[in-house]
Amino acid sequence: MNPSTYTPKIRPTLEEAQAMVGGYVEMVVDRPDLQVLVDEDGYMKRGSFNNKASELCNMPIVGNAIVLKGKAMWVDED
């Protein structure tokens, strides 16, 4: 099965993000202009290689990924 790379227009909740990646969410890129979320257990689940997310992250990513930009990005409200 080919992995998906989602780019939502609005900020997903944790529950929505978990549903999109298919498990617990891990943020692998956190820059001022871009965040990438993946399934933290993607490797253990033997997910398929995600070309698009791997290129964005400059590291191998397996399984579904979420690319957040602009107002869709998660913010630290502490």
C-alpha positions in Angstrom: 0.0 0.0 0.0 1.4 3.4 -0.9 1.6 5.9 1.9 -0.2 9.2 1.9 1.1 12.7 2.5 -1.6 14.9 3.8 -1.5 18.7 3.7 -4.5 20.0 5.6 -5.6 23.7 5.3 -6.6 23.9 9.0 -4.8 22.7 12.1 -5.7 19.1 12.9 -6.4 18.0 16.4 -4.2 15.3 17.9 -6.9 12.8 17.3 -7.3 13.8 13.7 -3.5 13.6 13.2 -3.3 10.2 14.8 -6.1 9.0 12.4 -4.2 10.4 9.4 -0.9 8.8 10.2 -2.4 5.6 11.6 -0.9 5.7 15.1 1.0 7.8 17.6 2.2 11.1 16.2 5.8 12.2 16.1 7.0 15.5 14.8 10.1 14.9 12.8 10.5 18.5 11.3 9.7 21.6 13.3 10.8 24.7 11.5 9.2 28.2 11.5 7.7 27.5 8.0 7.1 23.8 8.1 6.2 20.9 10.4 6.0 17.2 9.4 4.2 14.6 11.5 4.6 10.9 11.1 3.6 7.6 12.8 6.3 7.2 15.5 6.0 3.4 15.1 6.1 3.4 11.3 9.3 1.5 11.0 8.2 -1.2 13.5 4.9 -1.5 11.5 7.0 -2.0 8.4 5.3 0.9 6.6 6.0 1.6 2.9 8.7 4.2 2.0 7.1 7.7 1.7 9.1 9.5 -1.1 7.4 12.9 -0.8 7.8 13.1 3.0 11.4 11.7 2.9 12.4 14.5 0.4 10.8 17.2 2.6 12.5 15.8 5.8 15.8 14.9 4.2 15.6 11.6 6.0 13.8 8.3 5.3 10.1 8.3 6.3 7.8 5.3 6.1 4.0 5.3 6.3 1.7 8.3 6.2 2.8 11.8 6.9 1.2 15.2 7.6 2.8 18.4 6.2 1.7 21.5 8.1 2.3 25.0 6.9 1.0 28.4 7.9 -2.2 28.4 10.0 -2.3 24.6 10.0 0.9 24.4 12.0 0.8 23.3 15.6 1.8 26.0 18.1 3.1 25.7 21.6 0.6 27.7 23.7 2.6 27.5 27.0 
